[in-house]
Amino acid sequence: MLPVAGLEIEGRYQAADLDVRAGGDFFDVFPLGPERTAVIIGDIAGHGRAAAEASRSVRALVHRELARAAGPADVLIAVEAELVAAGASTMVTLLCAEIDTGQDLVRMASAGHCWPVVRRASGLVEQLRQAPVPPLGVGLLDPAAGRPAEWALPFLAGDLAVLYTDGLVERRRIPLDAVLGWVHDAVAEHGQPGELCRQLLDVAATQRDHDDDIAVLIVRRAMATDGDDRIHAVEERV
């Protein structure tokens, strides 16, 4: 990945299979211009090398569609059409966000994916929620019945967004609301992307009672005094 002006981006991936570092969870960052950046995070159904190959295909589709789509919702519609037309046996949840630092704005749309948590520069933490949309690749997303919701919200200096796959929050013996509460508290406590990434995955590892991949992508709008902007992407094993 290359540095993106005005943003700090930190990503972590942990495969469910300790012997196969590949998996179906993924994230990516696509600079669209001097002030526009697209970030995506997704989860292919399944694990291992087959899921990893499918994730590469979906990322390539997204990259191509970003060049001509009017916004994140159009990207989801185009990727769904491509997967269905190709007859691919791929089901994927996908969240696509476009950050415009010139307009102090982020637009996002989700197909079956976990909605982000946002931490404002003031310290206020918001769990974003929208009406559910089906995953892609199984023919359930019907643009004729209505486009996926596209959500726009302010994204100012010091604001931070946490994108993640369901492996971070799913537990067999702990209710989802309790885990989301823990994520909320971690985001409230840690305002630096690298520190927050480590905290989220360290605690997830200690509580792990499932066999799912985990991906976390944290995007922070840089402050004027933060110095050089950067992206860190680290692949880890548990």
Backbone torsions as a table, in degrees:
resi	resn	phi	psi	omega
1	MET	NA	155.2	179.0
2	LEU	-109.5	153.3	176.3
3	PRO	-58.3	146.2	178.3
4	VAL	-118.7	119.7	-176.5
5	ALA	-60.5	132.7	175.0
6	GLY	86.9	-3.0	-177.5
7	LEU	-132.2	147.9	165.3
8	GLU	-110.9	128.3	-177.6
9	ILE	-130.4	126.2	-178.1
10	GLU	-126.3	128.4	-179.2
11	GLY	-129.0	147.1	175.1
12	ARG	-137.9	144.3	176.6
13	TYR	-134.8	134.8	175.4
14	GLN	-130.1	120.6	-179.4
15	ALA	-78.0	146.3	177.7
16	ALA	-69.1	-36.3	-177.1
17	ASP	-89.9	114.7	-177.4
18	LEU	-67.1	-22.1	-178.2
19	ASP	-93.2	-12.9	179.7
20	VAL	-128.3	110.0	-173.8
21	ARG	-74.8	-12.6	178.1
22	ALA	-81.6	157.9	177.7
23	GLY	-167.9	-175.1	-173.0
24	GLY	-94.7	-10.7	177.2
25	ASP	-82.3	145.0	-177.2
26	PHE	-155.2	160.4	169.7
27	PHE	-146.5	160.8	178.3
28	ASP	-158.6	162.3	-179.0
29	VAL	-131.7	130.6	-177.0
30	PHE	-129.2	104.4	173.0
31	PRO	-63.1	129.8	-178.7
32	LEU	-107.5	-10.2	-177.8
33	GLY	168.9	-177.7	-177.3
34	PRO	-58.0	-30.8	-175.4
35	GLU	-124.3	7.1	-176.4
36	ARG	-126.1	132.2	-179.6
37	THR	-138.1	133.5	174.4
38	ALA	-102.2	137.9	173.2
39	VAL	-127.4	141.2	178.8
40	ILE	-131.7	154.7	171.0
41	ILE	-146.0	140.6	-176.0
42	GLY	-152.7	172.3	-175.3
43	ASP	-144.9	110.2	175.2
44	ILE	-80.8	137.0	175.6
45	ALA	-63.6	130.3	-179.6
46	GLY	105.5	179.5	-176.9
47	HIS	-136.7	175.1	171.7
48	GLY	78.8	-161.5	-171.2
49	ARG	-66.9	-37.1	179.9
50	ALA	-63.6	-42.4	177.8
51	ALA	-66.5	-37.2	178.8
52	ALA	-64.2	-40.5	178.1
53	GLU	-65.4	-41.1	177.4
54	ALA	-63.5	-37.2	179.7
55	SER	-65.3	-36.7	177.2
56	ARG	-64.1	-39.8	179.4
57	SER	-64.8	-43.1	-180.0
58	VAL	-65.5	-41.3	178.4
59	ARG	-61.4	-39.3	177.9
60	ALA	-65.2	-40.2	176.8
61	LEU	-61.1	-46.1	-179.7
62	VAL	-61.4	-45.5	-179.2
63	HIS	-57.5	-43.2	179.9
64	ARG	-66.1	-43.0	-175.9
65	GLU	-72.6	-27.8	179.8
66	LEU	-60.9	-28.3	-177.7
67	ALA	-71.1	-19.3	-176.3
68	ARG	-128.1	-6.6	-178.8
69	ALA	-78.4	149.6	178.8
70	ALA	-79.4	-17.6	-178.7
71	GLY	179.7	178.6	-176.4
72	PRO	-56.9	-39.5	179.8
73	ALA	-62.4	-38.8	178.0
74	ASP	-65.7	-33.5	176.2
75	VAL	-62.6	-45.6	179.4
76	LEU	-60.5	-45.0	-179.3
77	ILE	-61.6	-43.4	-178.0
78	ALA	-67.5	-41.1	179.2
79	VAL	-65.7	-41.0	176.5
80	GLU	-59.2	-46.0	-179.3
81	ALA	-61.2	-42.0	-179.4
82	GLU	-65.2	-44.8	-178.4
83	LEU	-65.0	-43.4	-179.1
84	VAL	-67.5	-43.0	-179.4
85	ALA	-63.7	-34.0	-179.4
86	ALA	-79.4	-7.9	-178.3
87	GLY	66.4	25.0	-177.7
88	ALA	-71.0	137.2	176.9
89	SER	-89.1	58.2	-176.0
90	THR	-121.0	121.9	170.7
91	MET	-111.7	128.2	-175.1
92	VAL	-139.6	133.5	166.1
93	THR	-89.0	142.1	-173.8
94	LEU	-148.0	132.5	170.9
95	LEU	-117.9	129.8	179.5
96	CYS	-121.5	129.3	179.7
97	ALA	-130.2	142.7	175.7
98	GLU	-120.7	120.7	-178.5
99	ILE	-102.5	126.5	178.3
100	ASP	-116.1	102.1	-177.0
101	THR	-74.4	-20.5	176.1
102	GLY	-71.0	-34.9	-179.5
103	GLN	-98.6	-0.4	-178.1
104	ASP	55.1	48.3	-170.0
105	LEU	-142.5	147.0	168.2
106	VAL	-127.4	133.5	173.7
107	ARG	-113.5	139.2	-178.6
108	MET	-146.0	155.6	175.0
109	ALA	-145.9	147.7	-175.4
110	SER	-131.8	139.9	171.7
111	ALA	-117.1	92.8	176.3
112	GLY	74.1	6.6	-173.6
113	HIS	-98.3	160.5	176.2
114	CYS	-62.9	134.8	177.1
115	TRP	-79.8	148.3	-174.7
116	PRO	-70.6	167.4	167.3
117	VAL	-109.3	134.1	-178.6
118	VAL	-116.2	132.9	174.5
119	ARG	-113.8	118.6	178.8
120	ARG	-77.0	160.1	178.3
121	ALA	-57.8	-26.8	178.5
122	SER	-73.0	-13.9	-175.9
123	GLY	102.3	-11.0	178.1
124	LEU	-65.7	133.4	-179.4
125	VAL	-112.7	130.9	-179.7
126	GLU	-121.7	130.4	170.3
127	GLN	-92.5	108.2	-177.6
128	LEU	-73.8	142.4	179.0
129	ARG	-142.8	141.2	174.9
130	GLN	-140.1	167.6	176.7
131	ALA	-60.9	139.8	-177.5
132	PRO	-66.2	145.4	176.3
133	VAL	-126.6	141.0	-177.4
134	PRO	-62.6	155.0	171.9
135	PRO	-62.1	167.1	-179.5
136	LEU	-91.9	156.7	171.6
137	GLY	96.3	-5.3	-177.4
138	VAL	-118.0	9.4	174.2
139	GLY	77.3	16.1	-178.2
140	LEU	-94.8	-15.4	178.8
141	LEU	-87.1	106.8	-174.1
142	ASP	-112.2	102.3	-179.9
143	PRO	-59.3	-27.4	179.3
144	ALA	-65.4	-26.5	179.9
145	ALA	-89.2	-1.7	-179.6
146	GLY	133.4	137.0	179.4
147	ARG	-72.2	152.6	171.4
148	PRO	-59.1	143.0	179.0
149	ALA	-62.5	136.9	175.5
150	GLU	-115.5	122.3	-171.8
151	TRP	-107.4	128.3	176.3
152	ALA	-114.7	134.6	178.1
153	LEU	-148.6	156.1	-179.6
154	PRO	-61.8	145.0	175.3
155	PHE	-139.5	93.7	-169.6
156	LEU	-102.1	170.6	178.6
157	ALA	-54.1	128.8	-179.4
158	GLY	91.1	-14.2	177.2
159	ASP	-71.3	152.0	-174.6
160	LEU	-140.0	137.3	177.7
161	ALA	-121.4	134.3	179.3
162	VAL	-110.6	114.4	176.6
163	LEU	-106.9	141.7	-175.2
164	TYR	-156.0	161.9	173.5
165	THR	-96.9	167.5	-171.4
166	ASP	-68.9	-15.1	175.6
167	GLY	-60.7	-24.2	178.9
168	LEU	-70.1	-31.6	-169.7
169	VAL	-116.5	-9.4	-179.1
170	GLU	-80.7	136.7	176.0
171	ARG	-140.3	147.8	178.0
172	ARG	-79.4	-29.6	-172.2
173	ARG	-119.7	6.6	179.2
174	ILE	-124.9	128.6	-179.7
175	PRO	-60.0	147.2	-178.0
176	LEU	-58.2	-42.5	-178.3
177	ASP	-60.5	-35.2	179.2
178	ALA	-67.4	-40.9	179.8
179	VAL	-68.6	-40.9	177.4
180	LEU	-62.6	-34.5	175.7
181	GLY	-63.8	-39.7	176.6
182	TRP	-64.4	-42.0	177.3
183	VAL	-61.2	-44.9	178.3
184	HIS	-55.4	-46.4	-177.9
185	ASP	-66.0	-39.6	179.2
186	ALA	-64.6	-40.9	178.8
187	VAL	-66.0	-39.4	179.4
188	ALA	-64.8	-32.1	-174.3
189	GLU	-84.4	-31.2	-171.9
190	HIS	-119.2	115.2	-177.1
191	GLY	-98.9	-5.5	179.1
192	GLN	-100.0	131.6	-174.3
193	PRO	-55.5	-46.6	-178.0
194	GLY	-63.6	-45.1	179.4
195	GLU	-62.8	-42.0	-179.0
196	LEU	-67.7	-41.2	177.5
197	CYS	-56.8	-49.1	-179.3
198	ARG	-61.7	-41.8	-179.1
199	GLN	-63.3	-45.8	-179.0
200	LEU	-60.6	-45.8	-175.6
201	LEU	-78.9	-31.2	176.9
202	ASP	-63.3	-46.0	-179.4
203	VAL	-70.4	-38.6	177.2
204	ALA	-59.4	-37.2	179.8
205	ALA	-66.5	-39.5	-178.7
206	THR	-71.0	-26.8	-179.1
207	GLN	-98.0	3.6	-167.9
208	ARG	-63.9	122.0	175.2
209	ASP	-137.5	35.5	-179.0
210	HIS	-145.1	175.3	-177.0
211	ASP	-124.6	44.7	-178.0
212	ASP	-109.0	151.0	172.8
213	ASP	-66.8	160.1	175.9
214	ILE	-133.0	132.8	170.1
215	ALA	-131.5	139.0	176.7
216	VAL	-133.1	133.2	176.6
217	LEU	-131.5	121.7	-178.2
218	ILE	-115.7	128.1	-178.7
219	VAL	-121.0	123.7	178.9
220	ARG	-121.5	131.0	173.4
221	ARG	-73.5	118.4	-172.6
222	ALA	-66.6	146.0	171.8
223	MET	-82.7	158.7	-178.2
224	ALA	-62.1	-25.1	-176.8
225	THR	-98.0	7.3	-174.5
226	ASP	-76.3	-13.6	-179.2
227	GLY	82.9	-147.3	-174.4
228	ASP	-65.2	132.7	174.5
229	ASP	-78.3	156.2	-175.4
230	ARG	-159.5	162.5	171.0
231	ILE	-124.9	133.7	171.3
232	HIS	-121.0	130.8	174.9
233	ALA	-127.9	119.2	-175.2
234	VAL	-126.2	129.6	176.2
235	GLU	-100.1	129.3	-176.7
236	GLU	-129.8	159.9	174.0
237	ARG	-117.7	150.2	170.9
238	VAL	-113.5	NA	NA
